[in-house]
C-alpha cells in the first residue's frame, strides 16, 4: 500500500505471530489481493478495455447485445467516454486485464501471464482514476479522490 492512489498508508502489524495467526493473516492478505485483482479487472472493463484472443487491446463489450447484460461501461453514464484502447495506456490496461484474469479466476504460473505486481497495478489504477476524473466525475463536478474518502453518513 506504499503507492496508494488515495495517498493514504494502511498498516497492519499482526505481531507477535502464532502459527494460527500466520495462517489467518496469510488467508486475509491473499483474499485482499484476490479482491484487488477482481476489482482492477472490472474497472478496466468499465472504462472499455480488454485483450482479444490474439493478445491485442480491444473494446470491452460491456452490456451490449450478445454479451453479459449485467455489465455496464463508463459510456452508460453522463459524461462517460471509453478509454482509447489503441493508446499505450490502452495496451497496458489490456495486458493487466489479461494478467488479472489468469492470476486469479484462471490461475496460471506467474511466468505465463502478463504481470500484476504492485507497481503494475498502481500504474493501471492511476490511468483509470485519471480517466474517471476527466470524464464522469468532472461532469458531476466531483473530485474522485475526495469523493472516495468522504465519510459514510451514519443514521
FILUMVEX-275078 format. One record per residue: residue in one letter; x negated, y, z of N, C-alpha, C in turn. Coordinates in pm, whole numbers, padded with zeros to 5 digits, always signed. Layout:
BEGIN
aXYZXYZXYZ ...
# end
This chain:
BEGIN
x-00082-00121+00000+00000+00000+00000-00086+00126+00000 x-00214+00112-00024-00301+00229-00024-00263+00328-00133 x-00214+00279-00247-00182+00364-00361-00032+00389-00373 x+00037+00404-00262+00182+00419-00263+00226+00534-00352 x+00324+00506-00437+00379+00608-00526+00451+00717-00448 x+00498+00682-00330+00569+00780-00248+00475+00854-00155 x+00346+00825-00166+00242+00891-00087+00260+00867+00062 x+00296+00744+00097+00306+00703+00236+00220+00578+00254 x+00175+00554+00376+00095+00435+00404+00169+00349+00504 x+00194+00226+00467+00261+00132+00557+00157+00035+00610 x+00152+00022+00739+00055-00068+00801+00128-00170+00887 x+00084-00293+00877+00133-00399+00964+00010-00458+01030 x+00007-00460+01162-00106-00516+01234-00055-00626+01325 x-00047-00750+01272+00013-00858+01348-00084-00933+01440 x-00183-00866+01494-00283-00934+01578-00241-00930+01724 x-00275-01021+01808-00353-01142+01781-00267-01246+01710 x-00333-01331+01633-00261-01426+01549-00270-01569+01605 x-00155-01629+01621-00147-01772+01646-00130-01839+01510 x-00137-01970+01503-00115-02038+01375+00026-02012+01326 x+00124-02009+01418+00262-01980+01380+00275-01838+01325 x+00202-01745+01389+00202-01606+01342+00141-01592+01204 x+00034-01666+01178-00029-01663+01046+00066-01715+00938 x+00137-01824+00972+00234-01880+00876+00346-01780+00852 x+00397-01719+00960+00504-01620+00948+00461-01504+00858 x+00344-01446+00884+00301-01331+00806+00267-01367+00662 x+00218-01489+00639+00193-01533+00502+00326-01541+00426 x+00427-01599+00489+00559-01608+00425+00619-01469+00402 x+00605-01382+00502+00660-01247+00491+00592-01169+00379 x+00460-01171+00375+00390-01094+00272+00410-01153+00133 x+00417-01287+00123+00447-01348-00007+00586-01308-00055 x+00682-01302+00036+00818-01260+00000+00820-01115-00048 x+00747-01030+00021+00737-00889-00019+00677-00879-00159 x+00571-00954-00183+00505-00950-00314+00598-00999-00424 x+00669-01110-00401+00763-01162-00500+00874-01061-00528 x+00922-00995-00424+01024-00892-00442+00971-00776-00524 x+00846-00740-00500+00785-00631-00576+00773-00666-00725 x+00735-00790-00754+00726-00833-00894+00864-00829-00960 x+00965-00881-00891+01100-00882-00948+01153-00741-00969 x+01131-00653-00872+01178-00515-00884+01105-00441-00996 x+00974-00464-01008+00897-00399-01113+00945-00444-01250 x+00968-00574-01266+01017-00626-01394+01154-00565-01427 x+01242-00554-01328+01373-00496-01352+01360-00349-01393 x+01273-00274-01326+01255-00132-01361+01199-00115-01502 x+01109-00204-01541+01054-00196-01677+01165-00221-01778 x+01250-00318-01754+01365-00341-01840+01461-00224-01838 x+01478-00162-01721+01568-00048-01707+01526+00069-01797 x+01395+00092-01811+01350+00201-01899+01339+00155-02044 x+01376+00028-02070+01391-00019-02208+01275-00094-02268 x+01189-00155-02184+01070-00223-02236+01072-00370-02200 x+01025-00452-02292+00996-00593-02268+00884-00632-02363 x+00843-00757-02358+00743-00808-02452+00809-00917-02534 x+00790-00912-02667+00853-01011-02753+00772-01141-02755 x+00821-01238-02829+00758-01371-02834+00619-01369-02897 x+00588-01263-02971+00456-01253-03034+00358-01171-02950 x+00402-01127-02832+00315-01052-02742+00315-00903-02764 x+00411-00853-02844+00418-00710-02873+00524-00641-02787 x+00504-00513-02758+00608-00439-02686+00734-00433-02772 x+00849-00443-02707+00977-00439-02777+01079-00367-02691 x+01193-00334-02751+01301-00268-02678+01379-00374-02602 x+01395-00352-02473+01475-00442-02389+01622-00420-02421 x+01696-00530-02438+01836-00522-02482+01934-00470-02381 x+01905-00484-02253+01999-00438-02151+02135-00502-02167 x+02240-00425-02149+02376-00477-02154+02437-00474-02291 x+02358-00474-02395+02410-00469-02531+02472-00601-02571 x+02556-00600-02671+02628-00720-02716+02530-00835-02743 x+02567-00951-02690+02484-01069-02711+02375-01088-02608 x+02364-00995-02515+02261-01002-02410+02335-01003-02277 x+02266-01033-02170+02327-01036-02037+02402-00905-02011 x+02532-00913-01995+02614-00793-01983+02609-00727-01847 x+02541-00789-01750+02534-00726-01619+02419-00627-01609 x+02329-00627-01706+02214-00536-01702+02253-00398-01754 x+02185-00299-01703+02200-00162-01751+02064-00108-01788 x+02065-00005-01870+01941+00062-01907+01956+00209-01873 x+01845+00277-01874+01841+00418-01841+01930+00500-01935 x+01942+00457-02061+02023+00534-02155+02173+00517-02130 x+02212+00437-02032+02351+00429-01990+02388+00544-01895 x+02288+00623-01852+02308+00732-01757+02292+00867-01826 x+02358+00968-01770+02348+01105-01821+02202+01150-01817 x+02148+01190-01931+02009+01234-01939+01910+01121-01961 x+01960+00997-01962+01872+00882-01977+01822+00863-02118 x+01695+00829-02128+01631+00809-02258+01534+00692-02243 x+01537+00599-02338+01445+00486-02332+01301+00535-02344 x+01211+00467-02274+01069+00495-02287+01024+00433-02419 x+00944+00505-02495+00899+00458-02626+00808+00337-02610 x+00852+00224-02662+00774+00100-02649+00650+00098-02739 x+00638+00194-02831+00524+00196-02924+00405+00278-02873 x+00414+00331-02751+00305+00409-02693+00212+00318-02613 x+00098+00372-02568+00009+00291-02484+00076+00260-02351 x+00162+00351-02302+00237+00325-02180+00336+00209-02202 x+00399+00209-02320+00490+00101-02355+00419-00033-02360 x+00298-00035-02413+00217-00158-02420+00185-00206-02279 x+00142-00115-02192+00109-00154-02055+00233-00211-01985 x+00347-00143-01999+00469-00190-01933+00514-00325-01989 x+00500-00346-02119+00536-00474-02179+00449-00586-02122 x+00321-00559-02108+00230-00660-02051+00264-00688-01905 x+00293-00584-01828+00329-00603-01687+00462-00677-01677 x+00557-00645-01765+00687-00716-01767+00663-00866-01783 x+00577-00903-01878+00547-01044-01902+00470-01103-01784 x+00374-01028-01731+00297-01076-01617+00383-01101-01495 x+00478-01010-01468+00569-01029-01355+00655-01153-01374 x+00698-01176-01497+00780-01294-01526+00701-01421-01500 x+00581-01428-01552+00503-01551-01542+00440-01569-01405 x+00420-01461-01332+00361-01474-01199+00465-01510-01094 x+00591-01498-01127+00695-01519-01028+00792-01627-01070 x+00895-01591-01143+01002-01686-01173+00957-01804-01259 x+00855-01784-01339+00798-01891-01420+00648-01897-01388 x+00619-01928-01264+00482-01917-01215+00384-01998-01299 x+00275-01931-01337+00166-01996-01408+00036-01958-01339 x-00070-02023-01376-00201-01989-01323-00229-01842-01355 x-00285-01769-01258-00309-01625-01274-00391-01592-01398 x-00474-01685-01444-00556-01656-01562-00477-01671-01692 x-00353-01723-01683-00275-01747-01803-00172-01639-01833 x-00167-01534-01754-00068-01429-01779-00131-01291-01761 x-00067-01188-01819-00120-01052-01801-00128-01019-01652 x-00226-00937-01613-00248-00908-01471-00133-00831-01406 x-00110-00863-01280-00012-00791-01198-00075-00756-01063 x-00198-00708-01068-00268-00669-00946-00209-00541-00889 x-00248-00509-00769-00202-00385-00702-00225-00263-00792 x-00343-00252-00851-00374-00136-00936-00289-00132-01062 x-00267-00246-01125-00187-00251-01247-00041-00216-01215 x+00012-00272-01106+00150-00239-01067+00165-00092-01033 x+00066-00036-00966+00071+00107-00933+00073+00191-01060 x-00010+00156-01157-00012+00230-01284+00123+00218-01356 x+00178+00098-01360+00307+00076-01426+00418+00154-01355 x+00422+00146-01223+00527+00215-01148+00513+00367-01156 x+00392+00417-01169+00372+00561-01188+00433+00605-01320 x+00412+00528-01427+00472+00558-01557+00624+00561-01544 x+00680+00461-01476+00825+00453-01461+00880+00569-01379 x+00818+00598-01265+00864+00707-01179+00859+00839-01255 x+00751+00864-01328+00741+00987-01407+00851+00993-01513 x+00879+00880-01578+00984+00877-01680+01120+00901-01618 x+01147+00839-01505+01274+00862-01435+01289+01010-01398 x+01180+01070-01348+01185+01210-01309+01214+01299-01430 x+01150+01270-01542+01164+01354-01661+01293+01332-01738 x+01373+01236-01695+01499+01208-01764+01617+01223-01668 x+01662+01115-01610+01787+01120-01533+01777+01202-01405 x+01662+01201-01338+01652+01280-01215+01645+01429-01246 x+01572+01466-01351+01568+01607-01391+01707+01655-01429 x+01779+01574-01504+01916+01609-01545+02006+01629-01424 x+01984+01548-01318+02064+01558-01196+02013+01668-01102 x+01901+01732-01137+01846+01837-01051+01783+01784-00923 x+01731+01663-00928+01671+01599-00810+01524+01568-00836 x+01450+01555-00727+01313+01507-00732+01317+01362-00686 x+01276+01269-00771+01289+01128-00740+01218+01091-00610 x+01098+01141-00587+01024+01105-00465+01094+01158-00340 x+01145+01280-00347+01218+01337-00233+01350+01262-00211 x+01416+01227-00320+01543+01157-00311+01526+01020-00246 x+01421+00948-00284+01395+00816-00228+01361+00826-00079 x+01296+00932-00039+01254+00946+00100+01358+01013+00190 x+01473+01052+00134+01579+01112+00217+01625+01012+00321 x+01650+01059+00442+01705+00967+00543+01843+00917+00501 x+01870+00795+00535+02002+00737+00507+02099+00795+00610 x+02210+00853+00564+02307+00908+00661+02364+00800+00750 x+02378+00832+00877+02440+00739+00970+02582+00784+00998 x+02665+00691+01039+02806+00725+01062+02830+00767+01203 
# end
